[in-house]
Amino acid sequence: MNKVFLILLALILPTALSAAELKGTILKVDKAENRIVLKTERGEETFETTKATKGIEHVKVGARVTISFSEKDGQPKVTEINPAAE
């Protein structure tokens, strides 16, 4: 039983650790290329969105948002977008 638990933990842990959150303001939305540009404390950052990105309806230029993303294929891919708390 412990072996099964350890195997499941090994499969789940890297995915959980690779996810991150970031707050910022939407500067640009490129729906054709599935990309958004976000102004953050670190500067301008570009992120890819997918059909599976939750909360994509919040993507409007000037909106303050919190995004959840993970690195896939060397690119940050947005998994969820939420309006930022004031």
C-alpha positions as CSV (number, residue, x, y, z in Angstrom):
1,M,0.0,0.0,0.0
2,N,2.8,2.4,0.8
3,K,4.4,1.8,-2.6
4,V,1.2,2.8,-4.3
5,F,1.0,6.0,-2.2
6,L,4.6,6.9,-3.0
7,I,4.1,6.3,-6.7
8,L,0.9,8.5,-6.7
9,L,2.7,11.2,-4.7
10,A,5.6,11.1,-7.2
11,L,3.2,11.7,-10.1
12,I,1.2,14.4,-8.4
13,L,3.9,16.4,-6.7
14,P,5.8,17.8,-9.7
15,T,2.5,19.0,-11.2
16,A,1.5,20.8,-8.0
17,L,4.9,22.3,-7.5
18,S,5.1,23.7,-11.1
19,A,1.9,25.8,-10.8
20,A,2.3,29.5,-9.8
21,E,0.1,32.6,-9.3
22,L,0.8,36.1,-10.4
23,K,-1.1,39.4,-10.1
24,G,-1.0,42.1,-12.7
25,T,-2.8,44.3,-15.2
26,I,-3.7,43.0,-18.7
27,L,-1.9,45.1,-21.3
28,K,-2.7,43.2,-24.5
29,V,-5.0,40.4,-25.6
30,D,-4.1,38.4,-28.7
31,K,-7.0,36.0,-29.2
32,A,-5.7,34.8,-32.6
33,E,-2.4,33.7,-31.0
34,N,-3.9,32.7,-27.7
35,R,-1.7,35.1,-25.7
36,I,-2.0,37.8,-23.1
37,V,0.5,40.3,-22.0
38,L,0.5,41.1,-18.3
39,K,2.2,44.0,-16.5
40,T,3.5,42.7,-13.2
41,E,6.0,43.8,-10.5
42,R,8.6,42.1,-12.7
43,G,7.7,44.0,-15.8
44,E,5.8,42.9,-18.9
45,E,5.2,39.2,-19.3
46,T,3.6,37.2,-22.0
47,F,1.5,34.1,-21.3
48,E,-0.2,31.5,-23.5
49,T,-3.9,30.7,-23.0
50,T,-5.7,27.5,-24.1
51,K,-9.2,26.4,-24.7
52,A,-9.1,24.9,-21.2
53,T,-8.1,28.3,-19.5
54,K,-10.7,29.0,-16.9
55,G,-12.0,32.6,-16.5
56,I,-10.9,33.7,-19.9
57,E,-14.0,36.0,-19.9
58,H,-12.1,38.3,-17.5
59,V,-9.4,39.0,-20.1
60,K,-9.9,42.7,-21.0
61,V,-7.2,45.3,-21.4
62,G,-6.8,47.3,-18.2
63,A,-8.3,44.6,-16.0
64,R,-6.5,43.7,-12.8
65,V,-6.3,39.9,-12.6
66,T,-4.6,37.0,-10.7
67,I,-3.5,34.2,-13.0
68,S,-2.6,30.7,-12.3
69,F,-0.1,29.2,-14.7
70,S,2.4,26.4,-15.2
71,E,5.3,25.8,-17.5
72,K,4.6,23.5,-20.3
73,D,7.0,23.0,-23.3
74,G,9.1,25.9,-21.9
75,Q,6.2,28.3,-22.1
76,P,4.0,29.7,-19.2
77,K,0.5,28.5,-19.9
78,V,-2.4,30.0,-18.1
79,T,-4.7,27.6,-16.4
80,E,-7.0,30.1,-14.7
81,I,-7.7,33.8,-14.6
82,N,-9.6,35.6,-11.8
83,P,-10.3,39.2,-11.1
84,A,-7.8,40.6,-8.6
85,A,-9.0,41.4,-5.1
86,E,-9.0,45.1,-4.5
